[in-house]
Amino acid sequence: MIKKAIIPAAGYGTRSLPISKVIPKEMFPIGIKPAIQYVVEEAIESGIEQILMVVSRSKNLIVDYFDHSLELEAFLERKNKMHLMDAPNIPDIQIHYTRQPIAKGLGDAIRLGKSFVNDEPFAVLLPDDIILHKHSPSLKQLIDVFTKYKESVIGLQTVDEKYLNQYGVIKGKKHSNDTYRLTDIVEKPKINPPSQLAVIGRYVFTPMIFEQLDKIKRGIGGEYQLTDGMKALLQSENIYGKLIEGQRYDIGSMDDYMKLLNFVYSNMKNG
């Protein structure tokens, strides 16, 4: 049912400076693949057929990576080394691109996908979040909830209270063991967070979110916050939150990035 996804990848990567001045953090290597390939592969595993990547003019490496290199392929063919193109396979999926000229926030980036979505429900995957799973991809877990309720669903994780000021945090009523129906959401609460349930970078939205994103004003940090759009959407539709099963790594955090590298390299050695 959910066939389209938006991947916003136009941010400045300020948490990863100075290297992110020249290498987009989405292209940071994890094993022999860049981070964003893990996110694209998750989308494909979840049934997504078309992706819109929102990029900036400094993110051409992302576009080049998913494109064919005819010169390289011709060289490898002449040298009888075409097998080198198969490790790892670049995902075979239709990827569209649009530019966000100025980084004005996640709400603004997603709003650029309105014509791409074309009045269909759609997914959003934030490339900062790499979520490794044993059974079902994190996005597929949300799609399963959407299929049941036909209303927007966001990924949740229980976070230690001292870190909640870095997240959108929900207030909600428990709907099942791992699902909540939101009653409110607060972006980066400085005091009195409404819960320990933090929003992480996986979403499934009805197209009604665009109506709200078109109305919101600049919020925290002078940016158009997706959280404000979701808060407004709650006035007309239900939003569900699903506790994600899987191990999440935030590649914008040096600690998380190193833990992910160690995990992947360990598995490569043992595998």
GIWOFEN-V66444 format. One record per run of one state. SS is the DSSP state (hx for helix, st for strand, lp for the rest). FROM is the first residue (numbers start at 1). LEN is the number of residues. If there is no record, write none. Layout:
BEGIN
ss=SS from=FROM len=LEN
ss=SS from=FROM len=LEN
END
This chain:
BEGIN
ss=lp from=1 len=3
ss=st from=4 len=5
ss=lp from=9 len=5
ss=hx from=14 len=3
ss=lp from=17 len=2
ss=hx from=19 len=3
ss=lp from=22 len=3
ss=hx from=25 len=3
ss=lp from=28 len=1
ss=st from=29 len=2
ss=lp from=31 len=2
ss=st from=33 len=2
ss=hx from=35 len=11
ss=lp from=46 len=4
ss=st from=50 len=6
ss=lp from=56 len=4
ss=hx from=60 len=7
ss=lp from=67 len=3
ss=hx from=70 len=9
ss=lp from=79 len=3
ss=hx from=82 len=5
ss=lp from=87 len=7
ss=st from=94 len=6
ss=lp from=100 len=6
ss=hx from=106 len=6
ss=lp from=112 len=2
ss=hx from=114 len=4
ss=lp from=118 len=4
ss=st from=122 len=4
ss=lp from=126 len=3
ss=st from=129 len=4
ss=lp from=133 len=5
ss=hx from=138 len=12
ss=lp from=150 len=2
ss=st from=152 len=7
ss=lp from=159 len=2
ss=hx from=161 len=6
ss=lp from=167 len=1
ss=st from=168 len=7
ss=lp from=175 len=4
ss=st from=179 len=9
ss=lp from=188 len=9
ss=st from=197 len=9
ss=lp from=206 len=2
ss=hx from=208 len=6
ss=lp from=214 len=6
ss=hx from=220 len=3
ss=lp from=223 len=3
ss=hx from=226 len=8
ss=lp from=234 len=5
ss=st from=239 len=5
ss=lp from=244 len=3
ss=st from=247 len=4
ss=lp from=251 len=3
ss=hx from=254 len=17
ss=lp from=271 len=1
END
